[in-house]
Amino acid sequence: MQWIDPVVELLWSTPTFITLLALGVLFTIWTRFIQFRAITHGVSVLEGRYDDKSDPGAINHFQALSAALSGTVGLGNIGGVALAISMGGPGALFWMWVTGFLGMAIKAMEVTLAMIYRDISDPDNPRGGAMYVVTRGIGANSGPLVRNLAKLLASFFCMTVLLATMTGGNMFQSANVAMITTQYFGVPGIVTGIILAVATGVVILGGIQRIGEVAGRLVPLMCGLYLLSGLAVLVVKSADVPALLALVVREAFSPTTAKGAFLGATTWFGLTTGLRRALFSNEAGQGTSPMAHSAAKTREPVREGIVAGLEPFVDTCVVCTLTALVILVTGTWNRESIGALAGEISIVGEGLEARVEGPLSASALPVLPGDEQWLQGHGFFLVGELPEIQANTGTKFVKIKGKLVAAGDGSLSIAWEKPPAGSKVQAGQGVHRDLLGAALTGLAYDRAIPGLGKYMVTIVCWMFAYSTLISWCFYGETASVFLLGKWSVMPYRLVYCLATAAITLPGMIETEKDLGNLSDLGSGFMLVANVPIILFMAPKAIAAIREYLRKLDSGAFGPGQLPKSVADVVEDRG
């Protein structure tokens, strides 16, 4: 993972954040706040009021949105948000809200463009995305030089899609599920990986129609289950919610110092962390969702673009917010140590020879609540202090980690990692449980209602990851077909499923940074490829949006049909 660090830092440097915020503001103003049209007209479209069986496409608006949401509502909403809050503090949630609102305009723009230039020559398998926008919108009526440049840009975008597919769309999901399943049930990660790989392979063989059918049933179920569980926690902690919301806004501009398990963060680090995780989760500007929406049945490109504007709202402003509030209201983000063991810990030596000596026996650890047991692989950390402030976080604090390992007699002991050179452990520091991503969210639910995290969050993680895996497989497949042709579909699917299992092998993911890099690498490259395309073609989308809204407001489309029943919408009947 070490080679990824400098690449990710470059991709997610200051210009990236400024560009994305500016892009969201520009499109919000340029579209005259299309976010509000998405919440009103977009919902009417989902109800089937404007459906027409004769329209070109393979799936209805609801199934297209579900397929896209199954790609965005994934472990980024559970594991990614946990990373954002644990690293960036409460203020990261505020910047996720900002990103979600602005992302609605970006998503509407890119999906509108994809619908204008989609390829429906094969009615059962419509194809669309930035690669078609480039080749059909820029290169179609141009000279050989421009056509070749358009083809080159489209190919580069497709390669970034394949990279993001294998990392954030695949490995990040599988790794998170493996971690939380191991954390609670001791199931080896590779077992989780193999099960996910096989289950994914079964669905993706049916193509986008099968994915749309599965997503149409799975997305409402998994979102409903997760939202109800989160609301239950907030009801239990309702007295603390108003003060918590005020804390989120205050911490966005004036973050507190390190406390408990939280190492501290500057305002800029909180902002950038929130933006990264929100963008990874809702995928605004990355160019993935247009590939799912391009399969929708409609003759009006803007209509599907407006529906797509609902994605960041559902994903970030609802699901991600719920996860963050549970982590914050239960005090999991700055949780206390699990025991007063700091007096037994010391750092011996310096530099490469440094090691940690301390509590080695698992029997010294506190008894866990419920039926949870200490298991091999469970992680811990001490808060160490460096002599100088770290440039990336703005604090002096760093985690010194350890894991439970099995001794020859079967007993468990803590093996500590080598601490950073020059770090110190202050007297009175405790030992904290080290939980990454989804496992941290599980702990938050358990702190509020014992057992809720262990069972409900684990089940939802499997559902979220599975839905994301099948959707992202289609995205990568679309890119593969564009680059290499239809013959590449089966080899691509095989490699995709193998990667799902491979990332769960022991030693592949060790830290929050490793986990974050999996999501940031592919999404960063996709932004580099896709944002210039959206900007260059934006006038075309704006013209289409304004013409569509003019017709809508004048009544040219009529009042629409009566809303369909939920069953008819889900099953695409009538």
C-alpha positions in Angstrom: 0.0 0.0 0.0 2.9 2.4 0.5 3.3 3.4 -3.1 -0.4 4.6 -3.1 0.2 7.3 -0.4 1.9 9.9 -2.6 -0.4 9.3 -5.5 -3.5 9.8 -3.3 -2.0 12.9 -1.7 -1.4 14.4 -5.2 -4.9 13.4 -6.5 -6.6 14.9 -3.4 -4.5 18.0 -3.0 -5.8 21.5 -2.4 -6.7 22.3 -6.1 -9.0 19.2 -6.2 -11.1 20.4 -3.3 -11.3 24.0 -4.6 -12.3 22.7 -8.1 -15.0 20.4 -6.8 -16.5 23.1 -4.5 -16.4 25.6 -7.3 -18.0 23.1 -9.7 -20.8 22.4 -7.4 -21.5 26.1 -6.8 -21.3 26.9 -10.5 -23.8 24.1 -11.5 -26.1 25.0 -8.6 -26.4 28.6 -9.8 -26.3 27.7 -13.6 -29.1 25.2 -13.2 -31.1 27.6 -11.0 -30.9 25.3 -8.0 -32.0 22.1 -9.7 -31.7 20.4 -6.3 -35.3 21.6 -5.5 -36.6 20.2 -8.9 -35.1 16.8 -8.0 -36.9 16.7 -4.7 -40.3 17.7 -6.3 -40.4 16.7 -10.0 -37.9 13.9 -9.5 -40.1 12.1 -7.0 -43.1 12.4 -9.4 -41.1 10.7 -12.1 -40.1 7.9 -9.8 -43.8 7.3 -9.1 -44.3 6.4 -12.7 -46.3 9.5 -13.7 -44.3 9.9 -16.9 -43.6 6.3 -17.8 -44.1 5.1 -21.4 -43.5 1.5 -22.3 -42.5 2.6 -25.9 -39.6 4.8 -24.6 -36.1 3.4 -25.4 -34.3 1.8 -22.5 -34.1 -1.4 -20.5 -35.4 -0.5 -17.0 -37.7 2.1 -15.5 -36.7 5.3 -13.6 -37.0 3.7 -10.2 -34.9 0.7 -11.2 -32.2 2.9 -12.8 -32.1 5.0 -9.6 -31.9 1.9 -7.5 -29.1 0.5 -9.6 -27.2 3.7 -9.2 -28.0 4.0 -5.5 -26.9 0.4 -5.0 -23.5 1.6 -6.2 -23.4 4.7 -4.1 -25.2 3.4 -0.9 -22.5 1.0 0.2 -19.8 0.6 2.7 -18.9 4.2 2.1 -22.0 5.1 4.1 -21.0 2.9 7.0 -17.2 2.4 6.9 -16.3 5.6 5.0 -18.3 7.8 7.3 -16.7 6.1 10.3 -13.3 7.0 8.8 -14.3 10.6 8.2 -15.5 11.1 11.8 -12.7 9.2 13.5 -10.1 11.1 11.5 -11.7 14.5 10.9 -14.0 14.9 13.9 -17.6 16.1 14.0 -16.9 19.0 11.6 -16.4 16.5 8.8 -20.2 15.9 8.8 -20.9 19.5 8.1 -18.7 19.4 5.0 -20.4 16.2 3.9 -23.7 18.1 4.0 -22.3 20.8 1.8 -20.9 18.2 -0.6 -24.2 16.3 -0.7 -26.2 19.5 -1.6 -23.7 20.7 -4.3 -23.3 17.1 -5.5 -27.0 17.0 -6.5 -26.4 19.6 -9.2 -23.2 17.9 -10.4 -25.0 14.6 -10.7 -28.0 16.0 -12.6 -25.6 17.6 -15.1 -23.4 14.5 -15.8 -26.4 12.2 -16.1 -28.2 14.6 -18.4 -25.2 14.6 -20.7 -24.9 10.8 -20.6 -28.6 10.4 -21.6 -28.2 12.8 -24.5 -25.3 10.8 -26.0 -26.1 7.3 -24.8 -25.9 4.3 -27.2 -29.3 2.5 -27.6 -28.4 0.5 -30.7 -28.9 -2.7 -28.5 -32.2 -2.0 -26.8 -31.7 -4.6 -24.1 -28.3 -3.3 -23.1 -28.2 0.5 -23.5 -24.7 1.9 -22.8 -23.8 5.4 -21.7 -21.3 7.4 -19.7 -18.5 10.0 -20.2 -16.8 7.9 -22.9 -19.9 8.2 -25.1 -20.3 11.9 -24.3 -16.7 12.5 -25.5 -16.8 10.3 -28.7 -20.4 11.3 -29.7 -20.5 14.8 -28.5 -17.0 16.0 -29.3 -15.5 13.6 -31.9 -18.6 12.7 -34.0 -18.6 15.7 -36.3 -15.0 16.7 -36.1 -11.8 16.1 -38.0 -9.5 13.1 -37.6 -7.3 14.8 -35.0 -10.2 15.8 -32.7 -11.8 12.4 -33.1 -8.6 10.7 -32.1 -8.1 13.0 -29.1 -11.7 12.3 -28.1 -11.1 8.6 -28.4 -8.0 8.9 -26.3 -9.8 10.9 -23.6 -12.6 8.3 -23.6 -10.1 5.5 -23.2 -8.4 7.2 -20.3 -11.7 7.6 -18.6 -12.5 4.0 -19.1 -9.2 3.0 -17.5 -9.9 5.1 -14.5 -13.3 3.4 -14.2 -11.6 0.0 -14.2 -9.2 1.2 -11.5 -12.0 2.6 -9.3 -14.1 -0.5 -9.9 -11.4 -2.8 -8.6 -10.5 -0.6 -5.6 -13.3 1.5 -4.1 -16.2 -0.3 -5.9 -14.9 -3.7 -5.1 -12.0 -4.2 -2.6 -13.2 -1.4 -0.2 -16.5 -3.1 0.1 -15.2 -6.6 0.6 -12.5 -5.5 3.1 -15.0 -3.7 5.3 -17.4 -6.6 5.4 -14.6 -9.0 6.2 -13.4 -6.8 9.1 -16.7 -6.4 10.8 -17.6 -10.1 10.4 -14.2 -11.1 11.8 -14.6 -8.5 14.6 -17.9 -9.9 15.8 -17.9 -13.6 14.8 -14.3 -14.6 14.2 -15.0 -15.6 10.7 -11.7 -15.6 8.6 -11.7 -12.7 6.1 -11.1 -14.9 3.1 -14.3 -16.9 3.9 -16.3 -13.6 3.7 -14.4 -12.7 0.5 -15.2 -16.0 -1.3 -18.9 -15.8 -0.3 -19.2 -12.3 -1.7 -17.4 -13.2 -4.9 -19.6 -16.2 -5.6 -22.8 -14.3 -4.8 -21.8 -11.3 -7.0 -21.0 -13.6 -9.9 -24.4 -15.2 -9.8 -26.2 -11.8 -10.3 -23.9 -10.1 -12.8 -24.3 -12.9 -15.3 -27.8 -11.5 -15.9 -26.5 -8.0 -17.0 -28.1 -4.6 -16.3 -31.7 -5.9 -16.3 -30.9 -8.5 -13.6 -28.9 -5.9 -11.6 -31.8 -3.5 -11.9 -34.3 -6.1 -10.7 -32.2 -7.1 -7.7 -31.3 -3.5 -6.8 -35.0 -2.5 -7.0 -35.8 -4.9 -4.2 -32.6 -4.8 -2.2 -32.0 -1.0 -2.0 -35.3 -0.1 -0.4 -35.0 -3.1 2.1 -31.4 -2.3 3.2 -31.9 1.4 3.4 -35.2 1.0 5.3 -33.6 -1.5 7.8 -30.6 0.8 8.4 -32.6 4.0 8.7 -35.0 2.4 11.2 -32.1 1.1 13.3 -30.4 4.5 13.2 -33.5 6.3 14.2 -34.0 4.0 17.1 -30.6 5.0 18.4 -31.3 8.7 18.0 -34.6 8.3 19.8 -32.8 6.6 22.7 -30.3 9.5 22.7 -32.8 12.2 21.7 -31.9 14.5 24.5 -28.4 14.9 23.2 -29.2 15.4 19.5 -29.8 19.3 19.5 -26.5 20.0 21.2 -24.8 17.5 18.9 -26.0 19.3 15.8 -24.7 22.6 17.2 -21.4 20.8 17.9 -21.2 19.7 14.2 -21.5 23.2 12.9 -19.1 24.6 15.5 -16.5 22.0 15.0 -16.6 22.6 11.2 -14.9 26.0 11.7 -13.3 25.6 15.2 -12.3 22.0 15.9 -11.4 20.9 19.4 -8.1 19.3 20.4 -7.5 15.6 20.8 -9.7 13.7 23.3 -9.9 10.0 24.1 -9.6 8.0 20.9 -9.8 11.1 18.7 -6.4 12.4 17.7 -7.5 15.9 16.8 -7.8 17.7 13.4 -7.5 21.2 11.9 -10.4 22.9 10.2 -8.9 22.1 6.8 -8.3 18.5 7.6 -11.9 18.1 8.7 -13.1 19.8 5.5 -11.0 17.7 3.2 -11.8 14.5 5.0 -15.5 15.2 4.9 -15.3 16.0 1.2 -13.3 12.9 0.3 -15.6 10.5 2.1 -18.8 12.2 0.8 -17.6 12.3 -2.8 -16.5 8.6 -2.5 -19.9 7.8 -1.2 -22.2 9.7 -3.5 -19.8 9.7 -6.5 -20.8 13.1 -7.7 -18.5 14.1 -10.6 -16.9 10.7 -10.9 -19.0 9.6 -13.8 -20.2 6.2 -12.5 -23.9 6.7 -12.0 -24.5 7.9 -15.6 -23.7 4.4 -16.7 -26.6 3.0 -14.7 -29.0 5.8 -15.5 -28.3 5.4 -19.2 -30.3 2.2 -19.2 -33.5 4.1 -18.1 -36.6 4.1 -20.4 -37.2 7.7 -21.4 -37.1 10.0 -24.4 -36.3 13.0 -22.2 -32.6 13.0 -21.2 -33.2 15.8 -18.6 -35.9 13.8 -16.9 -33.5 11.1 -15.9 -30.9 13.7 -14.9 -33.3 15.3 -12.5 -34.1 11.8 -11.0 -30.3 11.3 -10.6 -30.1 14.5 -8.5 -31.8 12.6 -5.7 -28.8 10.3 -5.3 -26.5 12.6 -3.3 -29.5 13.6 -1.2 -30.4 10.0 -0.3 -26.8 8.9 0.0 -25.1 11.7 1.8 -27.8 13.9 3.4 -29.8 10.9 4.8 -27.8 7.7 5.1 -24.3 9.1 5.7 -25.8 11.7 8.1 -27.5 8.9 10.1 -24.2 7.0 10.4 -22.3 10.0 11.5 -24.9 11.1 14.1 -24.9 7.6 15.7 -21.1 7.6 15.9 -21.2 11.1 17.5 -24.2 10.8 19.8 -22.8 7.6 21.4 -19.4 9.2 22.0 -17.7 6.5 19.8 -15.6 9.0 17.9 -13.8 10.2 21.1 -14.4 7.1 23.2 -12.6 6.4 26.4 -9.9 3.8 26.8 -11.0 0.2 27.6 -8.9 0.0 30.8 -6.4 1.7 33.0 -3.4 -0.1 31.6 -1.2 2.8 30.6 1.0 2.4 33.7 2.4 -0.8 32.4 3.4 0.5 29.0 6.7 2.0 27.9 8.6 2.5 24.6 12.0 0.9 24.7 14.7 2.0 22.3 14.7 4.5 19.5 14.3 4.5 15.7 14.2 1.1 14.0 14.8 -0.7 17.3 11.9 0.8 19.1 9.3 -1.5 20.5 6.4 -1.3 23.0 6.3 -3.3 26.2 3.1 -3.4 28.1 0.0 -5.5 28.9 0.6 -8.7 27.1 -2.2 -10.9 28.5 -5.7 -10.8 27.1 -6.9 -11.8 30.5 -6.0 -8.3 31.7 -8.5 -6.8 29.3 -12.0 -6.0 30.5 -14.9 -8.4 29.9 -16.9 -7.5 26.8 -20.6 -6.9 27.0 -23.1 -9.5 25.8 -21.8 -12.6 24.1 -18.9 -10.9 22.4 -15.4 -12.4 23.1 -11.9 -11.2 22.6 -10.6 -12.9 19.4 -7.3 -13.3 17.6 -6.8 -10.3 15.4 -8.6 -7.8 17.5 -6.8 -4.5 17.4 -5.7 -1.9 20.0 -3.9 1.4 20.0 -2.1 3.8 22.3 -2.0 7.5 21.6 1.6 8.6 21.1 2.9 12.1 20.8 5.4 13.2 18.2 7.9 16.0 18.7 6.5 18.0 15.7 3.1 18.6 14.2 2.2 16.4 11.3 1.5 18.3 8.0 -1.5 16.1 7.0 -3.5 16.3 10.2 -2.2 19.4 12.0 -1.7 17.5 15.3 1.2 15.9 17.1 -0.7 12.7 17.9 -0.3 9.3 16.3 -1.6 5.8 16.9 0.7 3.1 18.2 -1.0 -0.2 17.3 -1.2 -3.7 18.6 -3.1 -6.9 17.9 -4.2 -10.0 19.8 -2.1 -13.0 18.6 -2.2 -16.6 19.7 0.7 -18.0 21.8 1.8 -21.6 21.6 -0.4 -22.7 24.5 -3.5 -21.1 22.8 -3.6 -18.1 25.0 -3.9 -14.6 23.5 -1.4 -11.8 23.9 -1.0 -8.3 22.5 1.8 -7.9 19.9 2.6 -4.2 19.6 3.9 -2.6 16.4 7.1 -0.5 16.2 6.1 3.1 17.2 7.2 6.1 15.0 10.6 7.4 15.8 10.6 10.0 18.5 7.1 9.3 19.7 6.2 9.2 23.4 3.3 7.8 25.4 2.3 10.1 28.2 1.6 8.9 31.7 -2.1 8.1 32.1 -2.8 7.2 28.5 -5.1 4.2 28.2 -5.5 1.4 25.7 -8.2 1.9 23.1 -9.9 -0.7 20.8 -8.7 -0.1 17.3 -11.7 -0.5 14.9 -11.6 0.4 11.3 -14.5 1.6 9.1 -17.7 -0.5 9.5 -16.4 -2.1 12.7 -16.4 1.3 14.4 -19.9 2.0 13.3 -20.9 -1.4 14.7 -19.4 -0.4 18.1 -21.4 2.8 18.0 -24.7 1.0 17.6 -23.7 -1.5 20.3 -22.9 1.3 22.7 -26.5 2.6 22.4 -28.4 -0.7 22.1 -26.2 -3.8 22.9 -26.3 -6.3 20.1 -27.6 -3.9 17.5 -24.2 -3.3 16.0 -23.2 -6.9 16.1 -26.2 -8.3 14.3 -28.0 -5.4 12.5 -24.9 -3.5 11.3 -23.2 -6.7 10.2 -26.3 -7.8 8.2 -26.7 -4.3 6.6 -22.9 -4.2 5.8 -23.3 -7.5 3.8 -26.4 -6.0 2.0 -24.7 -2.7 1.3 -21.5 -4.3 0.1 -23.3 -6.8 -2.1 -25.4 -4.1 -3.8 -22.4 -2.0 -4.5 -20.4 -4.9 -5.8 -23.0 -5.8 -8.4 -23.5 -2.2 -9.6 -19.8 -1.5 -9.8 -19.2 -4.6 -11.7 -21.5 -3.3 -14.4 -19.7 0.0 -14.5 -16.4 -1.7 -15.1 -18.0 -4.0 -17.6 -19.3 -1.0 -19.6 -15.8 0.5 -19.6 -14.3 -2.9 -20.6 -16.7 -3.3 -23.5 -15.9 0.3 -24.8 -12.1 -0.4 -24.6 -11.9 -4.0 -25.8 -15.2 -5.1 -27.1 -17.9 -7.6 -25.9 -15.4 -10.5 -25.8 -13.8 -9.0 -22.7 -17.0 -9.3 -20.5 -16.4 -12.8 -19.1 -12.7 -12.4 -18.4 -13.4 -9.1 -16.7 -16.1 -10.6 -14.5 -13.7 -13.4 -13.5 -11.0 -10.9 -12.5 -13.5 -8.8 -10.6 -14.8 -11.7 -8.5 -11.2 -12.8 -7.8 -10.3 -9.3 -6.5 -13.3 -9.4 -4.2 -11.8 -12.4 -2.4 -8.1 -11.5 -2.7 -8.4 -8.3 -0.7 -9.6 -10.2 2.3 -6.4 -12.3 2.6 -4.5 -11.7 5.9 -2.3 -8.6 5.9 -3.8 -6.8 3.0 -5.5 -4.0 5.0 -3.9 -2.9 8.2 -4.8 0.8 8.9 -7.4 3.5 8.3 -5.0 5.0 5.7 -4.9 1.7 3.8 -8.7 1.5 3.8 -9.0 5.2 2.8 -6.5 4.8 0.0 -8.6 2.0 -1.6 -11.5 4.5 -1.9 -9.5 7.6 -2.8 -7.2 6.1 -5.5 -9.8 5.2 -8.1 -12.2 8.0 -7.3 -9.4 10.6 -7.6 -8.4 9.4 -11.0 -12.0 9.3 -12.2 -12.5 13.0 -11.1 -9.4 14.0 -13.1 -10.8 12.3 -16.2 -14.5 13.2 -15.8 -14.6 16.8 -14.5 -13.0 18.4 -17.7 -15.6 16.5 -19.8 -18.5 17.8 -17.7 -17.2 21.3 -17.8 -16.6 21.3 -21.6 -20.0 19.9 -22.4 -21.9 21.8 -19.7 -23.5 24.3 -22.1 -25.2 21.5 -23.9 -26.7 20.1 -20.7 -27.8 23.5 -19.5 -29.6 24.2 -22.8 -31.4 20.9 -22.5 -32.3 21.4 -18.8 -33.8 24.9 -19.5 -35.8 23.7 -22.5 -37.2 20.7 -20.5 -38.1 22.9 -17.5 -39.8 25.4 -19.9 -41.9 22.6 -21.3 -42.7 21.2 -17.9 -43.8 24.6 -16.5 -45.9 25.3 -19.6 -47.7 22.0 -19.2 -46.4 20.5 -22.5 -45.9 17.2 -20.7 -49.3 17.3 -19.2 -50.1 16.5 -15.5 -48.7 13.0 -15.9 -50.4 9.8 -15.1 -51.7 8.7 -11.7 -48.9 7.4 -9.5 -48.4 3.7 -9.8 -48.5 1.3 -6.9 -45.2 0.5 -5.2 -45.3 -3.1 -6.5 -45.9 -1.8 -10.1 -42.9 0.6 -9.8 -40.6 -2.0 -8.4 -41.6 -4.7 -10.9 -41.8 -2.2 -13.8 -45.4 -3.1 -14.6 -48.1 -1.1 -16.2 
